[in-house]
Amino acid sequence: MNDVNVMKLAKGDVVKETGAYVVLSGYLLCKASQNLVHFVQAGDIFIAGDNFCSGVFYYEAKGDVRLALIENTATWGSLEIQKREFLTRQNMHLLIKRVDFFSLSVKRRLMALLYQAGTEIGVVHDNLCELPTIMTQQEVAEYVNCTREYLSGLRRTLVNEGLLAKKNSWVLQNWSTWEEEFEGSLKERQAEMQ
């Protein structure tokens, strides 16, 4: 039986060893040039290192994280080509979405970020979507390209509109409304591109 290579990361650590990993616990952010691409959580598989998309993407731990290395550079050829191609396409698609993201208003960028977090790592129950506390207010402000003060005002606006719960954590109320709003926008953009 093969030994599983388990790696532990602390908050802020970046996966440096090239390979394919499965997240055993914790959360990571996939980034490209300091820009958030997507969220990664327990059960997700990702490929890190220079051999994947020329090292454009990197993965940063947002707390204590445990990873299992499922394929390293010595056995790089064994991971199905389709899986690598899928992960490449997925990251490139998400990176393109991130570029489109910056053409939106600041409020819409915040809502898009919260919706993305909700779909990728949120816990949905009773038409609420609770986001794990993995980003500071400063990080959220940086990702949506505004000041913390402006972010606080936007947050109050979303609370007043009934889209966010009045809590210190990010809790998206009326989750079905968020889904309709963003899935509808996605379908409209896809129809325009055809």
Backbone bond lengths (Angstrom), bond angles and torsions (degrees), N, CA, C in turn:
res aa  C-N    CA-C-N  psi(-1)  N-CA   C-N-CA  omega(-1)  CA-C   N-CA-C  phi
1 M - - - 1.463 - - 1.526 109.11 -
2 N 1.322 116.81 134.70 1.456 121.10 -179.32 1.517 110.64 -77.66
3 D 1.335 115.20 142.63 1.454 119.92 173.83 1.521 108.68 -77.64
4 V 1.316 115.84 141.07 1.452 120.76 177.35 1.522 107.51 -91.04
5 N 1.314 116.00 130.17 1.455 121.54 179.10 1.524 108.21 -86.69
6 V 1.351 117.10 105.03 1.461 122.13 -179.56 1.524 108.76 -98.85
7 M 1.305 115.48 131.11 1.459 122.31 -179.29 1.522 108.41 -114.43
8 K 1.327 115.96 137.79 1.463 120.78 176.51 1.520 108.77 -110.99
9 L 1.319 115.37 136.22 1.458 121.84 178.27 1.521 109.29 -124.59
10 A 1.321 116.01 147.76 1.460 121.97 173.64 1.527 108.13 -103.67
11 K 1.320 116.17 166.90 1.466 121.05 -179.43 1.526 109.99 -52.79
12 G 1.324 115.30 130.43 1.458 121.34 178.38 1.514 114.73 91.85
13 D 1.345 117.58 -15.59 1.467 120.28 178.13 1.523 109.67 -67.47
14 V 1.323 115.23 146.92 1.461 122.02 178.49 1.521 108.33 -114.31
15 V 1.334 116.88 137.73 1.464 121.39 176.94 1.524 107.16 -68.36
16 K 1.331 115.76 118.15 1.465 120.27 -175.87 1.522 113.01 -105.19
17 E 1.326 117.29 -29.85 1.463 121.02 -176.82 1.527 110.33 -78.34
18 T 1.324 115.46 129.47 1.462 120.53 178.58 1.521 109.86 -66.85
19 G 1.317 115.99 135.09 1.453 120.47 176.83 1.511 112.20 163.10
20 A 1.319 114.23 178.65 1.464 121.83 175.31 1.523 107.08 -102.87
21 Y 1.321 116.46 134.88 1.457 122.36 -174.36 1.520 110.80 -129.25
22 V 1.328 115.10 153.83 1.454 121.42 166.64 1.529 105.67 -118.33
23 V 1.330 116.29 136.98 1.457 121.43 179.76 1.523 107.91 -82.25
24 L 1.325 116.35 121.97 1.462 121.49 178.51 1.523 111.09 -88.00
25 S 1.332 117.15 -38.07 1.462 121.44 177.02 1.519 109.43 -158.96
26 G 1.324 115.22 152.65 1.456 121.16 177.68 1.517 113.22 95.08
27 Y 1.319 114.13 -174.80 1.461 121.96 -177.23 1.522 110.16 -130.38
28 L 1.324 115.47 145.33 1.456 122.44 173.46 1.521 108.15 -129.86
29 L 1.331 115.14 158.15 1.453 120.54 170.40 1.509 107.60 -109.94
30 C 1.317 116.56 131.97 1.461 121.37 170.77 1.517 105.47 -87.15
31 K 1.335 116.02 127.05 1.461 120.47 -177.74 1.519 110.23 -129.20
32 A 1.314 114.66 157.64 1.462 123.37 170.90 1.521 105.43 -136.06
33 S 1.314 116.46 117.36 1.466 121.59 179.32 1.530 111.98 50.95
34 Q 1.313 117.71 52.31 1.468 125.19 178.38 1.528 114.16 67.65
35 N 1.323 118.54 3.61 1.460 121.58 178.73 1.517 110.07 -100.85
36 L 1.314 115.99 134.05 1.456 121.69 177.69 1.520 109.67 -66.04
37 V 1.335 116.26 130.03 1.464 121.04 176.20 1.520 109.29 -105.17
38 H 1.345 116.17 -52.15 1.463 119.25 175.15 1.520 111.07 -163.64
39 F 1.337 114.90 170.41 1.453 123.39 -178.49 1.524 109.05 -97.93
40 V 1.329 116.25 145.71 1.461 121.73 -179.94 1.526 107.07 -128.21
41 Q 1.340 116.88 135.36 1.463 121.00 -177.98 1.522 110.89 -135.30
42 A 1.330 115.99 179.13 1.464 122.19 -179.40 1.526 110.13 -52.46
43 G 1.334 115.16 132.57 1.456 122.07 -179.87 1.514 113.83 97.29
44 D 1.334 117.01 -19.05 1.471 120.42 -179.99 1.526 110.68 -77.64
45 I 1.319 115.68 148.77 1.468 122.93 176.19 1.523 107.47 -111.60
46 F 1.336 116.27 138.41 1.458 120.07 175.90 1.520 109.71 -146.28
47 I 1.319 115.14 161.84 1.461 121.95 177.74 1.518 107.30 -116.01
48 A 1.319 116.70 131.28 1.463 121.81 -179.93 1.516 110.01 -122.54
49 G 1.309 114.90 156.40 1.454 120.48 172.90 1.504 114.16 112.43
50 D 1.332 114.46 174.26 1.462 122.20 -175.14 1.520 113.58 -65.52
51 N 1.333 117.86 -24.06 1.465 120.17 -179.10 1.524 112.23 -76.68
52 F 1.330 117.37 -9.78 1.461 121.39 -178.12 1.523 108.84 -110.02
53 C 1.316 116.78 113.31 1.469 122.83 178.27 1.524 111.72 53.54
54 S 1.320 116.22 39.21 1.470 122.95 177.87 1.525 113.02 54.99
55 G 1.319 117.16 28.67 1.460 120.95 177.13 1.517 114.64 72.64
56 V 1.334 117.98 16.46 1.467 121.85 -179.18 1.525 110.82 -63.74
57 F 1.327 116.75 -38.94 1.457 121.91 -176.14 1.520 110.36 -97.26
58 Y 1.327 115.87 142.42 1.462 119.97 172.30 1.523 108.72 -138.32
59 Y 1.325 115.24 160.43 1.460 121.80 -172.59 1.520 109.52 -121.01
60 E 1.342 115.41 123.60 1.459 122.86 -176.68 1.523 110.07 -114.38
61 A 1.337 116.51 129.74 1.466 121.90 179.16 1.524 109.88 -71.61
62 K 1.331 116.38 138.63 1.456 121.92 178.12 1.522 111.66 -108.65
63 G 1.292 116.63 27.11 1.456 124.61 -178.61 1.514 106.29 155.97
64 D 1.319 116.99 -162.93 1.462 119.81 176.21 1.522 109.24 -69.45
65 V 1.326 115.71 127.56 1.464 122.14 -176.96 1.517 108.68 -131.63
66 R 1.328 115.76 140.84 1.469 121.66 172.05 1.519 107.75 -120.25
67 L 1.339 114.86 129.85 1.460 122.20 -179.90 1.512 109.23 -123.13
68 A 1.312 116.65 149.38 1.465 121.53 170.57 1.520 106.96 -112.36
69 L 1.331 115.45 125.40 1.459 120.72 175.64 1.521 106.81 -76.46
70 I 1.331 117.03 116.38 1.463 119.34 -178.84 1.514 111.61 -100.75
71 E 1.320 116.83 -13.09 1.457 120.39 175.90 1.520 108.39 -161.22
72 N 1.344 116.63 127.58 1.460 119.48 177.60 1.521 110.08 -109.40
73 T 1.308 116.47 -176.72 1.465 119.68 -175.48 1.520 112.34 -64.51
74 A 1.317 117.90 -26.25 1.469 120.26 -179.94 1.529 111.67 -67.64
75 T 1.329 117.11 -28.25 1.468 121.22 -179.03 1.526 110.81 -118.66
76 W 1.319 116.63 25.85 1.458 122.49 -172.04 1.524 113.65 -51.79
77 G 1.296 118.95 -33.83 1.455 121.48 -176.11 1.510 114.82 -72.53
78 S 1.330 118.84 -13.38 1.461 119.19 -173.62 1.532 114.28 -79.72
79 L 1.327 118.64 -24.88 1.464 119.45 178.09 1.527 108.37 -67.73
80 E 1.317 116.01 131.97 1.458 118.88 -176.06 1.523 111.12 -52.75
81 I 1.305 114.81 134.68 1.463 120.93 179.99 1.525 109.95 -57.70
82 Q 1.320 116.71 -38.43 1.462 120.02 -179.14 1.531 111.30 -61.28
83 K 1.338 116.67 -38.97 1.467 119.98 -179.28 1.527 110.16 -65.97
84 R 1.338 116.71 -44.00 1.466 119.78 178.13 1.525 110.78 -62.64
85 E 1.334 116.25 -42.98 1.466 119.61 179.12 1.527 111.18 -64.23
86 F 1.332 116.46 -39.80 1.462 120.47 177.74 1.524 110.45 -61.29
87 L 1.338 117.44 -48.09 1.462 120.75 -179.35 1.526 111.10 -63.42
88 T 1.318 117.22 -36.98 1.466 121.10 177.06 1.523 110.18 -63.59
89 R 1.334 116.85 -49.22 1.470 120.85 179.62 1.530 111.02 -61.29
90 Q 1.333 115.82 -41.88 1.461 120.18 -179.64 1.530 110.39 -60.11
91 N 1.326 117.21 -49.46 1.459 119.84 -178.77 1.524 111.87 -65.01
92 M 1.321 117.31 -39.47 1.462 120.01 178.96 1.534 110.52 -65.75
93 H 1.330 117.25 -41.42 1.467 121.46 176.97 1.532 110.19 -60.18
94 L 1.335 116.37 -45.47 1.461 120.13 -179.47 1.521 111.70 -66.88
95 L 1.322 116.84 -34.85 1.464 120.49 177.24 1.532 110.45 -66.46
96 I 1.313 117.36 -40.46 1.469 120.89 177.02 1.531 110.22 -64.34
97 K 1.343 116.61 -40.61 1.464 120.05 176.04 1.522 110.45 -59.99
98 R 1.342 116.65 -37.79 1.465 120.86 179.95 1.532 110.21 -65.40
99 V 1.313 117.78 -37.52 1.466 120.83 176.89 1.530 109.31 -64.94
100 D 1.334 117.68 -45.81 1.470 121.59 177.10 1.527 111.43 -59.66
101 F 1.313 116.09 -34.50 1.453 124.92 -179.12 1.532 111.08 -51.69
102 F 1.334 117.20 -38.65 1.460 120.29 -174.78 1.527 113.47 -76.64
103 S 1.322 118.02 -5.32 1.463 120.14 174.33 1.529 111.26 -87.23
104 L 1.324 117.00 -5.26 1.463 122.02 -178.69 1.527 110.67 -86.89
105 S 1.329 116.39 164.19 1.468 120.82 172.89 1.528 108.49 -67.62
106 V 1.317 116.70 162.82 1.469 120.33 -178.79 1.532 110.29 -60.70
107 K 1.325 117.37 -42.53 1.470 120.31 179.18 1.524 110.07 -60.30
108 R 1.310 115.86 -44.97 1.471 120.06 -178.78 1.533 110.78 -67.09
109 R 1.343 117.69 -35.99 1.471 120.78 176.51 1.519 110.51 -62.71
110 L 1.343 116.43 -42.81 1.462 119.93 178.18 1.521 110.06 -62.37
111 M 1.314 116.53 -46.45 1.462 119.75 -179.75 1.530 110.96 -62.51
112 A 1.332 117.12 -40.45 1.468 120.77 179.01 1.524 110.94 -64.72
113 L 1.335 116.96 -40.62 1.467 120.52 177.80 1.527 110.72 -63.59
114 L 1.332 116.64 -45.64 1.463 120.33 179.74 1.528 111.09 -63.90
115 Y 1.325 116.75 -40.24 1.461 119.92 178.58 1.530 110.62 -65.12
116 Q 1.322 116.74 -43.57 1.468 120.12 177.85 1.527 110.30 -59.50
117 A 1.327 116.72 -46.32 1.468 120.16 178.44 1.527 110.10 -60.91
118 G 1.323 116.28 -41.08 1.460 120.17 179.30 1.514 112.86 -61.48
119 T 1.334 116.74 -43.80 1.465 119.80 -178.55 1.522 112.01 -73.17
120 E 1.334 117.86 -30.39 1.462 120.31 -175.50 1.525 113.88 -91.25
121 I 1.347 117.96 -36.04 1.468 119.02 -175.57 1.524 113.85 -137.70
122 G 1.327 117.98 0.52 1.459 120.79 -177.26 1.522 113.04 -73.55
123 V 1.329 114.51 158.26 1.463 122.07 175.82 1.526 106.74 -110.17
124 V 1.337 115.58 115.49 1.464 121.23 -175.44 1.522 109.65 -100.59
125 H 1.334 115.33 129.73 1.466 121.97 173.64 1.524 108.52 -159.31
126 D 1.311 116.18 144.02 1.471 122.56 177.82 1.530 112.73 49.81
127 N 1.326 117.15 41.34 1.464 123.98 179.19 1.531 112.85 61.99
128 L 1.335 116.39 22.78 1.465 123.30 172.66 1.516 107.75 -116.47
129 C 1.311 116.94 152.48 1.461 121.40 173.99 1.523 107.67 -128.42
130 E 1.330 115.94 112.00 1.463 121.28 -179.89 1.517 109.54 -94.94
131 L 1.330 115.41 128.90 1.453 120.91 178.54 1.521 109.37 -96.57
132 P 1.330 117.43 137.56 1.462 119.03 176.27 1.531 109.54 -65.22
133 T 1.308 115.58 150.83 1.460 120.64 -178.60 1.522 109.09 -82.46
134 I 1.330 115.76 84.37 1.465 119.43 -179.03 1.522 112.47 -119.42
135 M 1.335 117.43 -8.33 1.461 120.39 179.28 1.524 109.44 -125.44
136 T 1.322 115.94 137.53 1.458 120.63 174.85 1.528 109.37 -77.81
137 Q 1.339 115.68 164.99 1.466 119.94 176.03 1.531 109.95 -58.63
138 Q 1.335 116.36 -38.13 1.462 120.26 179.91 1.531 110.84 -62.94
139 E 1.347 116.84 -42.57 1.468 120.11 178.95 1.525 111.30 -64.05
140 V 1.322 116.61 -44.04 1.467 119.99 178.77 1.529 109.29 -60.15
141 A 1.331 116.82 -44.52 1.466 120.82 178.96 1.529 110.71 -60.20
142 E 1.329 116.87 -42.09 1.469 120.05 178.76 1.526 111.02 -64.57
143 Y 1.333 117.61 -41.53 1.463 120.56 -178.65 1.520 112.53 -65.78
144 V 1.344 116.94 -31.70 1.469 119.14 179.07 1.528 111.63 -98.00
145 N 1.327 116.34 0.39 1.466 123.43 174.33 1.528 112.21 63.87
146 C 1.349 114.64 57.91 1.461 120.33 174.45 1.527 108.09 -148.11
147 T 1.322 116.78 175.93 1.462 120.36 177.03 1.530 109.51 -82.52
148 R 1.328 116.03 162.45 1.470 119.81 176.04 1.520 110.62 -62.20
149 E 1.319 116.49 -37.53 1.461 120.80 -179.58 1.532 110.39 -63.56
150 Y 1.321 116.71 -44.47 1.465 120.83 178.70 1.529 109.92 -64.44
151 L 1.334 116.37 -39.80 1.465 121.28 177.35 1.524 110.51 -59.81
152 S 1.338 117.19 -42.16 1.470 120.51 178.86 1.522 111.02 -59.99
153 G 1.332 116.43 -41.16 1.463 120.25 177.33 1.521 112.06 -64.78
154 L 1.330 116.45 -41.52 1.472 120.24 177.26 1.520 111.00 -63.21
155 R 1.317 115.35 -40.57 1.468 119.51 179.43 1.528 110.05 -61.13
156 R 1.345 116.75 -45.24 1.472 120.42 177.76 1.531 110.64 -59.68
157 T 1.320 116.73 -41.16 1.469 120.90 178.58 1.527 110.60 -60.57
158 L 1.339 116.93 -45.47 1.470 120.54 -179.60 1.529 111.33 -66.99
159 V 1.336 117.26 -33.17 1.472 120.73 175.11 1.529 108.73 -65.54
160 N 1.335 116.89 -47.25 1.474 121.17 -179.90 1.525 112.22 -62.63
161 E 1.328 116.94 -30.81 1.467 121.37 178.17 1.526 112.21 -81.98
162 G 1.334 117.21 -2.18 1.461 121.18 178.62 1.515 114.53 79.45
163 L 1.338 117.29 14.15 1.466 120.21 -179.15 1.522 113.03 -92.43
164 L 1.332 117.01 -24.32 1.466 121.73 176.53 1.516 109.19 -123.19
165 A 1.337 115.84 145.30 1.456 120.77 174.54 1.524 108.68 -76.14
166 K 1.315 116.54 150.37 1.465 121.23 179.43 1.530 107.85 -82.86
167 K 1.331 115.19 79.51 1.464 123.01 -179.35 1.516 107.89 -139.39
168 N 1.325 116.16 166.95 1.463 119.78 176.07 1.521 111.50 -72.89
169 S 1.329 116.68 -30.38 1.467 120.13 179.16 1.531 108.75 -87.56
170 W 1.328 115.41 169.34 1.460 120.39 178.97 1.530 108.80 -88.22
171 V 1.322 116.98 109.35 1.462 123.03 176.32 1.524 107.22 -124.99
172 L 1.323 115.40 113.56 1.462 121.37 -178.24 1.523 108.41 -86.53
173 Q 1.325 116.36 117.60 1.460 121.75 179.09 1.522 109.42 -85.87
174 N 1.328 115.62 159.11 1.465 121.10 178.75 1.527 110.52 52.00
175 W 1.322 116.03 55.71 1.466 121.76 -175.78 1.525 111.73 -53.92
176 S 1.316 116.95 -36.21 1.469 119.46 179.88 1.534 110.95 -61.78
177 T 1.325 117.56 -33.09 1.469 121.17 176.62 1.523 110.43 -66.53
178 W 1.334 117.20 -42.18 1.467 121.33 177.21 1.529 109.85 -60.10
179 E 1.339 115.56 -44.99 1.470 119.29 -179.30 1.526 111.28 -62.49
180 E 1.326 116.73 -46.39 1.469 120.19 179.36 1.523 110.74 -59.74
181 E 1.311 116.10 -44.39 1.466 121.45 -178.02 1.521 111.52 -61.76
182 F 1.322 117.27 -49.88 1.460 119.88 -173.29 1.516 113.13 -85.02
183 E 1.304 118.72 -33.85 1.464 119.71 176.08 1.523 109.63 -70.10
184 G 1.334 117.50 -36.98 1.459 121.10 176.53 1.519 111.49 -63.59
185 S 1.332 117.20 -43.22 1.470 121.53 178.20 1.514 110.81 -63.16
186 L 1.329 116.50 -39.55 1.461 121.24 179.93 1.528 110.18 -63.76
187 K 1.329 116.70 -45.29 1.470 120.32 -179.83 1.531 111.10 -63.89
188 E 1.338 116.82 -38.41 1.468 120.15 178.09 1.525 110.78 -63.15
189 R 1.343 117.47 -44.30 1.470 121.01 179.94 1.520 110.71 -64.30
190 Q 1.346 116.85 -40.20 1.463 120.00 179.46 1.526 110.56 -64.60
191 A 1.335 117.58 -39.39 1.465 121.33 178.93 1.528 110.54 -65.54
192 E 1.337 117.01 -37.91 1.466 120.76 178.60 1.523 111.36 -64.73
193 M 1.321 117.44 -32.47 1.458 121.52 -176.62 1.522 111.84 -78.37
194 Q 1.323 118.88 -14.68 1.472 121.13 -178.28 1.497 112.18 -87.52
